[in-house]
Amino acid sequence: MIEIDNVSKWYGAARVLDGCSTRVARGEVVVVCGPSGSGKSTLIKTVNGLEPFQEGAIRVDGVSVGAPQTDLPALRARIGMVFQNFELFPHLSVRDNLTLAQVKVRKRGRAEASAKGLHYLERVGLLAHQDKFPHQLSGGQQQRVAIARALAMDPVAMLFDEPTSALDPEMVGEVLEVMGGLAQDGMTMMVVTHEMGFARRVADRVVFMDGGRIVEEGAAAAFFDAPASSRAREFLARIVR
């Protein structure tokens, strides 16, 4: 579903991605982890073209992200993206946040868009809050609305960029529970997170990054039980401690 081949990116003279290559199979859950500044968020944002890259190639469901002829808005409509800070429209109700992109991008009728949005709002356990505004919800509830909004677009894959990092500890679990349900349903997912318990429980594979490079990757169980690199062992020891 997602193919990343030898991708490199610079900010001026600073190389923030250095020859990164990995694959995410259809229905697979891949967690990207590593220390702060290792390039995790940059890498995931290149997958749907939010961050341009200077070298290499990325394909999502066979479509080349970096090709000049690629319609990036159309491609992004097929790739769900959940950010750290929810990115809900503060002046719109929850229901309108769920329907706007469907109407504008997917060209659905308002009734169809509303029905699909409410279906996914129920899926994340927030149907009773459809007429509220974002400021009336907790951070965890806002993030669950953001997930429902992405799902309403019928994505072929979901990208999560540290979706729990802006949440109070008490609210993290409710978001991870929704994400775990998506994984059980076979959604293709690429997740940047420091939630190692979630990664161990839900991920099929783990990609570990440091200094803009993919240092190692492999099955989640093997990564947590016996990481191959000394850098990953050091990182895990600090996280667990």
Buried (B, 14 or more C-beta within 10 A) or exposed (E): BBBBBEBBBBEEEEBBBBBBEBBBEEBBBBBBBBBEEBBBBBBBBBBBBBBEBEBBBBBBBEBBBBEEEBEBEEBBBBBBBBBBBBBBEEEBBBBBBBBBBBBEEBEBEEEEBBEBBBBBBEBBBBBEBBEBBBEEBEBBBBBBBBBBBBBBBEBBBBBBBBBBBBBEEEBBBBBBBBBBBBBEEEBBBBBBBBBBEBBBEBBBBBBBBBBBBBBBBBEBEEBBEEBBEEBBEEBBEEBEE
